[in-house]
Amino acid sequence: QVQLVESGGGLVQAGGSLRLSCAASGSIFRIDAMGWYRQAPGKQRELVAAITRGGSTNYADSSKGRFTISRDNAKNTVYLQMNSLKPEDTAVYYCNADVVGGLGSRRSGYWGQGTQVTVSS
């Protein structure tokens, strides 16, 4: 099948930066949209940023101007550069990918297991 593994989370002071990475592996023919979501305790999972295979991006209002999503299609990897971090950015960040399987199967969505981002004031 397909596995998504996030990395780059950690503890950072307010105003600092982190760069998250998510690498997809397995039986992959093509990855279409990829994105980052986050979930804080007691809150719903929410979109942070998304990017199409062609590079078109969408950002949550809270992310605009601070976060940048990018991808490397050859490596099946998506990145999230987070600058000017705030305590309210504290959450588990999850990678998501729409994957067409290596045998030409129907597109399916996959989730990573998440990486913790904690921003101290």
Kinemage of the C-alpha trace (Angstrom):
@kinemage 1
@onewidth
@group {chain A} dominant
@subgroup {mainchain}
@vectorlist {calphas} color= white
{ca gln a 1} P 0.000 0.000 0.000
{ca val a 2} L 1.072 3.590 0.623
{ca gln a 3} L 2.767 5.071 3.656
{ca leu a 4} L 3.221 8.744 4.524
{ca val a 5} L 5.845 9.680 7.105
{ca glu a 6} L 6.097 13.185 8.563
{ca ser a 7} L 9.189 14.679 10.138
{ca gly a 8} L 10.471 18.024 11.358
{ca gly a 9} L 8.176 18.747 14.270
{ca gly a 10} L 9.418 19.828 17.662
{ca leu a 11} L 9.465 22.526 20.312
{ca val a 12} L 10.162 26.085 19.239
{ca gln a 13} L 9.808 29.542 20.772
{ca ala a 14} L 7.264 32.015 19.475
{ca gly a 15} L 8.609 33.780 16.414
{ca gly a 16} L 10.735 30.824 15.413
{ca ser a 17} L 10.589 28.570 12.378
{ca leu a 18} L 10.169 24.904 11.546
{ca arg a 19} L 10.230 22.970 8.293
{ca leu a 20} L 8.016 19.897 8.074
{ca ser a 21} L 8.547 17.144 5.532
{ca cys a 22} L 6.294 14.309 4.420
{ca ala a 23} L 7.573 11.501 2.219
{ca ala a 24} L 5.227 9.046 0.537
{ca ser a 25} L 6.330 5.537 -0.344
{ca gly a 26} L 4.805 2.311 -1.582
{ca ser a 27} L 2.816 1.402 -4.667
{ca ile a 28} L 2.443 4.836 -6.248
{ca phe a 29} L 1.716 5.703 -9.841
{ca arg a 30} L 0.988 9.366 -9.271
{ca ile a 31} L 0.229 11.690 -6.382
{ca asp a 32} L -2.256 14.431 -7.140
{ca ala a 33} L -3.113 16.878 -4.363
{ca met a 34} L -1.084 16.929 -1.138
{ca gly a 35} L -1.712 18.921 1.979
{ca trp a 36} L -1.022 19.650 5.601
{ca tyr a 37} L -3.664 19.591 8.316
{ca arg a 38} L -3.420 20.151 12.032
{ca gln a 39} L -5.398 19.233 15.111
{ca ala a 40} L -5.087 20.836 18.519
{ca pro a 41} L -6.516 19.237 21.673
{ca gly a 42} L -10.287 19.647 21.818
{ca lys a 43} L -10.489 21.038 18.287
{ca gln a 44} L -11.405 19.709 14.865
{ca arg a 45} L -8.749 18.837 12.339
{ca glu a 46} L -8.293 21.789 10.012
{ca leu a 47} L -6.584 22.527 6.731
{ca val a 48} L -3.289 24.378 6.952
{ca ala a 49} L -2.234 24.364 3.298
{ca ala a 50} L -2.694 22.274 0.165
{ca ile a 51} L -0.934 22.006 -3.168
{ca thr a 52} L -1.845 20.394 -6.480
{ca arg a 53} L 0.546 18.377 -8.587
{ca gly a 54} L 0.943 21.397 -10.839
{ca gly a 55} L 1.849 23.677 -7.942
{ca ser a 56} L -1.385 25.556 -7.299
{ca thr a 57} L -1.700 26.316 -3.579
{ca asn a 58} L -4.400 27.052 -1.047
{ca tyr a 59} L -3.831 28.332 2.487
{ca ala a 60} L -5.943 28.723 5.550
{ca asp a 61} L -6.324 32.359 6.572
{ca ser a 62} L -4.231 31.695 9.667
{ca ser a 63} L -1.374 30.409 7.498
{ca lys a 64} L -1.241 33.096 4.836
{ca gly a 65} L 1.905 35.177 4.914
{ca arg a 66} L 3.656 32.887 7.392
{ca phe a 67} L 3.598 29.362 5.968
{ca thr a 68} L 4.703 28.079 2.571
{ca ile a 69} L 3.813 24.700 1.105
{ca ser a 70} L 5.911 23.120 -1.635
{ca arg a 71} L 6.511 19.697 -3.154
{ca asp a 72} L 9.019 17.616 -5.033
{ca asn a 73} L 7.114 15.285 -7.339
{ca ala a 74} L 10.193 13.232 -8.186
{ca lys a 75} L 10.626 12.433 -4.485
{ca asn a 76} L 6.912 12.135 -3.637
{ca thr a 77} L 7.530 14.631 -0.871
{ca val a 78} L 5.648 17.681 0.389
{ca tyr a 79} L 7.068 20.365 2.673
{ca leu a 80} L 5.664 23.007 4.964
{ca gln a 81} L 7.908 25.918 5.873
{ca met a 82} L 6.515 27.608 8.976
{ca asn a 83} L 7.808 31.026 9.984
{ca ser a 84} L 6.768 33.491 12.688
{ca leu a 85} L 5.250 30.692 14.712
{ca lys a 86} L 2.686 31.511 17.376
{ca pro a 87} L 1.518 29.540 20.421
{ca glu a 88} L -1.820 29.007 18.677
{ca asp a 89} L 0.023 27.020 16.002
{ca thr a 90} L 0.612 24.288 18.575
{ca ala a 91} L -0.961 21.081 17.250
{ca val a 92} L -0.285 17.720 15.713
{ca tyr a 93} L 0.385 18.270 12.027
{ca tyr a 94} L -0.750 15.611 9.567
{ca cys a 95} L 0.224 15.048 5.964
{ca asn a 96} L -2.415 14.059 3.419
{ca ala a 97} L -2.066 12.813 -0.146
{ca asp a 98} L -4.386 11.794 -2.972
{ca val a 99} L -2.674 8.802 -4.549
{ca val a 100} L -3.278 6.883 -7.764
{ca gly a 101} L -1.921 3.386 -7.133
{ca gly a 102} L 0.889 1.761 -9.039
{ca leu a 103} L -1.498 -0.590 -10.829
{ca gly a 104} L -3.670 2.256 -12.039
{ca ser a 105} L -6.246 1.792 -9.292
{ca arg a 106} L -8.760 4.401 -8.239
{ca arg a 107} L -7.478 7.425 -6.377
{ca ser a 108} L -7.356 7.037 -2.607
{ca gly a 109} L -6.574 9.419 0.217
{ca tyr a 110} L -3.853 8.640 2.743
{ca trp a 111} L -2.814 10.182 6.048
{ca gly a 112} L 0.448 10.229 7.913
{ca gln a 113} L 0.611 9.528 11.635
{ca gly a 114} L 1.355 13.128 12.507
{ca thr a 115} L 4.183 15.151 13.983
{ca gln a 116} L 3.880 17.323 17.096
{ca val a 117} L 4.572 21.046 16.831
{ca thr a 118} L 4.724 22.957 20.104
{ca val a 119} L 5.257 26.726 20.203
{ca ser a 120} L 6.118 28.281 23.552
{ca ser a 121} L 5.373 31.897 24.432
